[in-house]
């Protein structure tokens, strides 16, 4: 009997572990840049952590890595065609499959990171086509041309969104006058609901889902507005004005302790919104224009917001409750940021990767190294999984061992 109970417990633990790994998405489990790893190095050798492997044939783009189980995925553009790549943990290319034409105009290449959910991989092209394929071998399941089907224009630098699934709904900001934001069936691609929002164009934003007792709330940004939408039925509950020069709002909103923080570049900065308990309304709590990150994201650590400004002059630390700038400094070039095991990981657009300690009164630059492989922009966000740091630079994906020795 005891043996049987132990077996049941073991099966349950395995089930929970597998279930927890059913989704892998952009900027980690919470889409907030926080990776819940432990046992990582607190400093690196002068030349940087050891590189375990690299792959140099990805083509154009700034799709990050997606790591789930014993598979690593990313996407790239080769001769105008988008491909999904799948590797094993040792860097062996298991397969690559074309999914269709990709963005080839200004800043060419794949814009979005593959999302894996329940054995399927989802990719959104810069031309507005959604693709669903089998995660084990890349076989085709379905595709939808959302711009064509829902009468929406493409935008200046190609539609960009890191996809989000909540339960039985896949969300996409189409940017049409009537079908502004849509929820699709992730099994089939068929429409569940559409929301007219404010009728604005999409704005390169990857949405967030907020799970409240009363409802699940979808929060995203379109060209001039922050939108709060009932994720169950598509009803627009509230909106907040947030225009900037080029209608680029590429950072995912963050919900914490009853408040939502959204930040945009080109001098617009961030706004903190107090959310009603049922999600039906918001009130502005504060604004700060110092930290006006365009597309590198930010992290919330110990009640402080960390991120770079759009001009490249400084990295900032803001108080979550008040928006007051606690400190700032030029620790590296402007770029993207993630956090794990007590440390900040900064990936500057200058190609420098920095390990920093988030202190109350300063950024402590502990270690740094330069990325020497790859081409074009350093725009892909870093990823941490199983003690490994994944850095994408255009044509190259590099994987570093950052486990404490």
Secondary structure as GFF3:
##gff-version 3
##sequence-region A 1 405
A	DSSP	alpha_helix	2	20	.	.	.	ID=ss1
A	DSSP	beta_strand	23	24	.	.	.	ID=ss2
A	DSSP	beta_strand	50	55	.	.	.	ID=ss3
A	DSSP	beta_strand	66	68	.	.	.	ID=ss4
A	DSSP	beta_strand	71	78	.	.	.	ID=ss5
A	DSSP	beta_strand	81	87	.	.	.	ID=ss6
A	DSSP	beta_strand	93	101	.	.	.	ID=ss7
A	DSSP	beta_strand	115	117	.	.	.	ID=ss8
A	DSSP	beta_strand	120	124	.	.	.	ID=ss9
A	DSSP	beta_strand	129	134	.	.	.	ID=ss10
A	DSSP	beta_strand	140	145	.	.	.	ID=ss11
A	DSSP	alpha_helix	146	149	.	.	.	ID=ss12
A	DSSP	beta_strand	164	166	.	.	.	ID=ss13
A	DSSP	beta_strand	169	173	.	.	.	ID=ss14
A	DSSP	beta_strand	181	184	.	.	.	ID=ss15
A	DSSP	beta_strand	191	195	.	.	.	ID=ss16
A	DSSP	beta_strand	208	211	.	.	.	ID=ss17
A	DSSP	beta_strand	216	221	.	.	.	ID=ss18
A	DSSP	beta_strand	225	230	.	.	.	ID=ss19
A	DSSP	beta_strand	236	241	.	.	.	ID=ss20
A	DSSP	beta_strand	254	256	.	.	.	ID=ss21
A	DSSP	beta_strand	259	264	.	.	.	ID=ss22
A	DSSP	beta_strand	269	275	.	.	.	ID=ss23
A	DSSP	beta_strand	282	288	.	.	.	ID=ss24
A	DSSP	beta_strand	299	301	.	.	.	ID=ss25
A	DSSP	beta_strand	304	308	.	.	.	ID=ss26
A	DSSP	beta_strand	315	319	.	.	.	ID=ss27
A	DSSP	beta_strand	325	329	.	.	.	ID=ss28
A	DSSP	beta_strand	335	340	.	.	.	ID=ss29
A	DSSP	beta_strand	343	348	.	.	.	ID=ss30
A	DSSP	beta_strand	352	358	.	.	.	ID=ss31
A	DSSP	beta_strand	363	370	.	.	.	ID=ss32
A	DSSP	beta_strand	383	385	.	.	.	ID=ss33
A	DSSP	beta_strand	388	393	.	.	.	ID=ss34
A	DSSP	beta_strand	396	401	.	.	.	ID=ss35
###
